[in-house]
Amino acid sequence: MTAATLSTKSPIVLTIAGSDTSGGAGIQADLKTISACGAYGMTAITAITVQKPSGVSAVWPVTSEQLGEQIEAALTYQPAAIKIGMLGNAGLANVVADILAGHPDIPLVLDTIIRSTSGAVLLDSPGVQALRERLLPRATIITPNHQEARELFGNADEAALWAWAKNTGAALLLTGGDSALTLAGDLRFCTDIFISSDIEHLTSPRVETQNHHGTGCTLSAAIATFIAHGFSLPESVQYARQYVQQALRAAANQSWQGNGPLNHFFAFGKPVKPETAA
């Protein structure tokens, strides 16, 4: 293949998620992450949310027709991967499942959002059922935290989750940001559990910061982006976790009211030394 025939177009990642007023999570966090990780983001918005430092105060889902037309339009651009976040209700979850059934070859990263950190319900009970029955088995990988795993599977037991992964062929990354693990005295670590054909514990130092709003959205969007670049699933998980760690560290010293966002563009804005003549 000659240089003239090589494509310079960035891979496309479609994110199907809700809009976050604060810009720290949802569609806004996804687009920042996709861009920072070198891909081109397209969107299908499931809901408009009102989010303040105190949490989510309002949610307005779009209609099934509105969501369906957004997804169909984005799919004409042939995304290399799809990330799904907040769905809101069973009607929207079923629309997504119906459309994606016709595109089984596109890798799907499913962030199983059921409620916000502040406790606001972001997916109703029929929606959880639709998620469980129709979208989880279709996913390439799902990224629940411990609470979401308990709601979806009845518990967060590794053996039960491994049995589900083997039965469906989908991988699972049980995220550990909502749990505390103490190792080596006072050092605190965060352990994610990557479950596919094997079970792997992925441990890294916990970043102590209030600025962690949108961490789950960012992680799942980063995984989808690295998959779109052609990396294997284990590599995509590894690189996405590294990206989130750096974004959390870069945000740690920023001053925000309440839980602030990650610094998605930590690699940008650094001074560059001027070139000198040879």
N, C-alpha and C positions, 0 to 999 in steps of 0.2 A: 504494500500500500504506500503510495507516495504521499508526501506532505500535503500536496494540494487536495487530496481526497479525505484527509483527516478532519473530523468534525470538531469545532471549537465551542460548540454550544454546550452550556452547562446542562446536566441532567435535570429533569423536572420532577418535583415532588409535590403532590397534591395533599393539602391538609383539609380535613373535614372536621370542623370544631366550632366552638362558640367564640364570640367577640368579648374581649375583656377591656372595660373602660380604662383601667390603669395601665394597660399595655404590657403587664408583666407575665401574663399567662395566656392560654387560648391561642386564637389565630395570630395575635400579635407576637407572642413569644415564638410560635412556630415559624413565622416568616423571618424573624430575626435569626433564629437558629439555622434555618435552611440556607439563608444568605451567608451567614458567617462560616458555614461549613462548605460553601462553594457550589451550591445548587440554586435552581430557580424555583421559587415557591408559587403555587397556585392555590386558590382557596374555594371552599364551599362552606358558607357560614350557616350553622345550625340554629343559633340563637344570639340575641343581643342581651348582654348582661350588664348590670350596673354594679361596679365593684369599687369599694372605698377601703381605706385602711382598716375599718372595722369588719370588712367582709363583703359578701355578696348581698345586695339589698333588693335586687329585682332581676327577673329572667323573663324574656319574651321570645319563645321559640318561633322560628319561621314556619311556614306551612310545608306540608309534604311536597306539594307541587314546586314551591320555591326552591327547596333543597334539591329535589330531583333534577330540575333544570340546570342548577349550578353545577352539579356533579357531571351530568351528561356533557355540558359545554367544556368543562375542564378535561374530561377524558378524551376529547377529540385531539388534544395536544399530546397524547400518549405519555403520561407520566411514568417514570421509571420506578416509582414507589408511592404508596399512599399511607398517610398517617391519619388515624381517627382519634379524636378527643371527645369532648362533650357532645352527647346526642340529645339529651333532654327528655325524650319520651319514646314510647314504643312505636308510634307512627313514623317518626324520623328514623329510628333504628331499622325498621323494616324496609323503608325506602332505600337506605344505604345497602342493606343486605340484598334486596331485589336487583339493584343496579350492578353491584359488584359480582353477583353470581354470573354475569355475562363477561366478566374479566378475571378469570381465575388465575391468570399467569402474572398479574401484577402483585408484587410483594406488599403485604399489608401489616403495618405496625399499629396495634390497637392499645391505646391508653385507656384503661377501663375506668373512666371517671364516673363516679356515682354521687359523690357529694364533695363540697368544697372543704378546705381545711377548717373554715369557720363553722361548718355543719350544715350549710345550705344544700338542699337536695337538688342535684343536677341531672338526675335520671330517675324517673318514676319506677314503681315496682314492675308494671308490665314491660317497661323498657329494659329493666335488668333481666327479665326473663327472655326477651327478644335478643338481648346481647349474648346471654348465655347459650341460647339454642342456635342462633343463626350466624353470629359474627365471630364468636370465639373459635369455633372449629375452622373457620375460613382464614384466620389470621396466620401470618408467618410467625409473629411473636406478639405476646401480650405483656403489659408492664404494670400489673397491679401492685399496690402497696398491701400491707398485711390486712388492713381493715377491708379493702376491696376484695381481696382473696377470700376472706371469711364470708363476705356477702355473696360472692359468686359460687364458691365451692363448699361452703359450710365450715371450712377451716383453712388454715394456712400451713397445714402439715406437709412437709417436703414429700413424703411418700405418696400422699394422695395427689399432690400436684404433679408429681412425676408420672403417676399412673394416667392422669388426664392427658399429659403431654404425649405419652406413648400411644394412647388410644386415638388421639386426634391428629397427631403429626405436627401440631403447633408447638413452638417453644414458648417458654415463660421466663420472664425476669421479675422475680419477686423483689421489689425495691425495699431497702432497709432504712430509708430516711425517716420513717415514722416510728422507729424503734431504737432503743439504746443498747449498745453492746460495749462493755468495758473490758479492755485487755491491757496487759502490761501495766498494772497499777492504775494511774489516773488517766492514761491515754484512752480517748474515746474513739471508736471506729464505727464506720457505717458499712454494713455487709449486705450486698445484693446477692440473691441466689439465682443463678442461671441454670434453668432446667430444660434440657432437650433430651438427647439420648443418654446423657449423663447429668449429674448434679455437680455444679461448681460454685464454690463460695468465693465471691469477689469482694475483697475487703480493702477499704481505703480509709485514711484518717478523716474523721468527721470535721467539716468546716463549721466552726462556731460563728454563726452570723444570723441576724434577723432577716437578712435579705435573701430569702429562699422562695419567694412567691413565684410559682410557675416552674419549679424544678422538674416535676413529672412531665409536664408538657415539653419542656426543653429536652429532656432525656429521650423521650419517644420520637420527637422530631429529628433529633440528631441521629438516632438509630436508622430511621427511614432514609435520611440523607446519605449516610455512609453506604447503606444498601444500594441506593440509587447510583452511587459512584462505582459499584461493582465489587465491593468488599464482601467477604463471607459474613454470615450472621454473627459468629463469635468475634470476628474482627470489628464488625459494626458496633456491637455491644461494648467492646473494649474502648474503641475510639470515642464513642458517645459518652461513656462514663468519664473519660479523661477530659473531654470538652466541658462537661458539667462541673467537674471539680475546679477547673481553671476559671470558669465563669462565676462560681460561688466565691472563690478566693478573691477575684477581682472586685466583687461587690461588697466584700466584708467591711471595708472602711467607708462605704458610702452612707450618707445620712438620709434616711427615709422615715416618714411617719408610718408606724406599724411595720408590717412585713414588706420590705421592698423587693424589687426584682433582681434577678441575676444580671451581671454585666456581660451580655451576649457578645459584645464587640470588644472584648478585652485585648484582642490582638491588633486592633486598629488604633490610630492616634498616637502611636509611639514615635518619638523623634527619629528622623533618618539622617545619618551623616551625609553631608554633601559630597558629591564625587569630586575627586581631584584630577587635574590633568596629568596625563602620563608624562 
